[in-house]
Amino acid sequence: MDSFLAHPLGAIIVFTIIVGVVSTLILDLYALVLDKALGLPQTNWGAVGHWLQGMKQGRFVFEPTASGVYTPGEHGLGWLFHYLVGCAYAALLPIFWGVAFIAAPTWLPIILIGVVLTTIAGLTLMVPGMGGGFLGLKTPNPVKLYGLVLLAHAVFAIGQYAAAMAFASCF
């Protein structure tokens, strides 16, 4: 690990990709289980891609298509965005807590980034952007939304910790 950490930028990049992708994949598997077991629909990443593309025309709040169908390009963009955001959250860990975090991950930074920051960002950026209003106040049941968002981001944080620990154990 010492020789790996001797190249901090490389260590941060590899850590970011591995922890970001693995933790986001764990979140997606959790969403799949909720969909199959409880009928809670998964995020429509095509709609997210459509929202992102709308930003080029100055539309910062989601406007659904008349058909509710999104193109393969919009689906691809939405999924790419989802995984890039997961990687961005992973990158914040060694950026704010130092490269030493890669060798010895701890829970506090992961809770702060993986639960607190992701939940705040989701409720103040993603949900409003997708038309749910600030803090989801335009949704049918904001309290239910808060519980689901908090639980999903706790699962994401567990994925971050598991991936970070597995990564650290390799060196």
C-alpha positions, 0 to 999 in steps of 0.5 A: 500500500505504501508504494501505491499511496506514494502516487496519491493522484493515481491512488485517488483515481483508482479508489474513486472508480472502484468504490464509486462503481461498487457502492452505486451497484450495491444501491442499484441491487437494493433498488431491484430488491425493493422493486421485486419484493415490494413493488417500489419502482426503481429510478427511471434513468431515462427520465433523468437523462431527458432532464439532463438533456433539457438543461442544454435548452435552459430547462432545469426542471424535468418536463416529461415526454408526452408518451413517457418513453425515453430514448436509448441515449437518454437512458444511457445518459441517465445511467452514466450520470448515476454512476459518475455521481457515485464516483464523485461521492467516492472521490470526496472521501480521500479528497477531504480526509486525505490519501491515508483514508484509502489505506484505513477507511473509517465510518464517520467520513462515509456517514457524512458523505454517503448518507448526509451529503447524498441525502441533502443533495438528493432532496435539494437538487435531484428531487426538485430537478425531477419535478418533486419540489424542494425537499420533495414537498410536491410529492404525494408523500414527502415523509415516505420519500424522506424515509426511502431516500435516507434508507437508500443512501444508508445502503449506498454508504454501507456499499462505500464502506464495504468497497473501501475496506475491500480495496484497503485489504488488497494492499 
